[in-house]
Amino acid sequence: MDDKIKRDKAVALKYKKGEKASPQVVARGGGVVAEKIQQVAQENQIPLYNDKQLVEQLIRLEVSERIPPELYKAVAEVLVFVYSMDRE
């Protein structure tokens, strides 16, 4: 695993393009759990996005919880990043 990407906390989100519901937390955690989330993402060629402030807000949500409206803008930036990586 690339040390530049490795961090203490991680959150995995699920969202289907065109879906009306907001993105959903599918995994979250720190330490070993964060490393596992990152490992699974890399193994499945899912882009990793580094934003410590956003992770601090998202990690407070429960697994299966939808992103609240106050985080829409920040999460939209993540989705733009992910979709741009998919095009490459």
Residue pairs with C-beta under 8 A, 6 or more apart in sequence:
1 35
1 38
1 39
1 42
5 38
5 48
5 50
6 35
6 38
7 34
7 38
7 50
7 52
7 55
8 30
8 31
8 34
9 28
9 29
9 30
9 34
9 55
9 56
9 59
10 27
10 28
10 29
10 30
10 33
10 34
10 35
10 37
10 38
10 55
11 25
11 27
11 28
11 37
11 55
11 58
11 59
11 61
12 25
12 26
12 27
12 28
12 37
12 40
12 41
13 23
13 24
13 25
13 26
13 58
13 67
13 75
13 78
14 23
14 24
14 25
14 26
15 22
15 23
15 24
15 79
17 83
21 66
22 66
22 67
22 68
22 69
22 72
22 75
23 66
23 67
23 75
23 79
24 64
24 65
24 66
24 67
25 58
25 61
25 62
25 63
25 64
25 65
25 66
25 67
26 63
26 64
27 33
27 37
27 63
28 37
28 58
28 59
28 61
28 63
29 36
29 37
29 59
30 59
38 48
40 46
41 47
41 48
42 48
46 82
47 81
47 82
47 85
47 86
49 78
49 81
49 82
51 74
51 78
54 71
54 74
54 75
54 78
57 71
57 74
58 67
58 71
61 67
61 68
67 75
